[in-house]
Amino acid sequence: MTDDRADALSFLPLNPLEFRILLALRDDCLHGYAIVKDVEARSAGSEKIFPANLYRRIRNLLGAGLLVEGDPPADSEPDDQRQRKYFRLTPLGLEVARAEAYRLQDLLAEARDKELLAGEPPEAR
């Protein structure tokens, strides 16, 4: 096991919102509102994020070295007067997101083995 992988494992399990933030930032450098919109879109609107909770989690991720502030993307509006902060994953943040995804995959495999995923999900009944 590499040192990066061992370091990543020390962060697990992640808070679900922190994992969703890392997922949102996997491909892009985003500001807070764009992160919220990404999470809500991926959850089909079932996940609602309050700004105080979002920024508390972002502060945690910044402090842990999983995120850094980044430059606005080249295609952002240059005359936007808002002082938006953009965030991006660090290499460690990407490794932690991968480690959490594998952890959840293993947990899901256990649920399948126990036949917990047979039938419709509870909210569909």
N, C-alpha and C positions, 0 to 999 in steps of 0.2 A: 504494500500500500504506500503511495507517495505521501509526502508531508502535506501537500495541498488537500488530498483526499481525507487524511486524518484530521486536519484542521477543519474541513467542511463538516465532517461528522460530529464535531464537538458542538455545532450549532443546532443539531436536531433534537427533538422535533421542532419545526418552525411553527409559529403562530400562523393560522390559516390566512389572515390578511397579509402578513409579511410575505408569505409564499406567493400570494396573488400579486403583490407589488413586484416581486422579483420576476414573475412570469410576464407582467406587463412591460417590464423594462428589458426583456430578453433581446428584442430586436431594435429597440429605439431608445433614444434619449428623450424623456417626457417630463412635462411639468405636472404638478399635482392634479389639476382638473382633468388632464388627459389620462392620467393613471386611473382616476375614478371612472371615467367613461369607458376605458378598456375593461376594467374589472366588471362593471355593470353589464357591458355588452357580452362578455364571455359567460356571465351567469344568467343571461336572459332576463336581467332586471331583478333577480331574486336576492342579490347582494346589494345592500345599501350601505354606503360608506359615509360617515360623518367626518367633516374636515378635521376636527380635533383628533380623532382616532387615526386618520390617515397620516397626519403630520407627526404624531407621536411615534407611530410605527416607522415612518421615514427617518426620524431622528435616531431611533434604535438601530436601524440598518446602517445609517451613516456612521454612528458611533462604533459599530461592530466592524466597519471596513467593508461591508457588502455593497454599499453604494457610495458614489461620490457625486458632487455637483458637476454638471457638464455644461457645455456650451449649447445654445439653442441650435437646432438643426438648420442647415443652410436654407431650407424651404420655409422657415418660419417668417412671420410678417415682421419686417424690420421696423415699421412705424408703430408697433404695438406698444402703448404707453404703460402697460402693466409690467410690474417688476417680477416677472415669473422666474422661479428657480427651476432649472432642469436637472434631472437626475439620470444617472446611468449605472449599470452594473459594473463592479470591479471583477477582475478574474476570480477572486475568492467568492464573490457574490454569485457568479455563474456556477462555480463548483458546488456551492451550498444548494442552489436551486436544483441542480442535477441530483445531488445526494438526497434531497427531500423527495424528488420525483421517484427515485428508485425505492425509497423507504415506503412511500405511499403505494407504489406498484406491488411491493411485497405484501403489504397489508391487505390490499385488494385481492391478491391471489389467495390469501388465507380466507377472506370472506367468501370467495367463490368456492373454495374447497368445502366450506361449511354450508354451502347452498343458501347463503343469505341473499343472493341476488336473483333468485328465482321469482318469476312473476313481475308485477308492475311495482314501481317505486311507491312508497307510502303516500306521497302527495298526489299521485295520479288516481288513487282509489276513491 
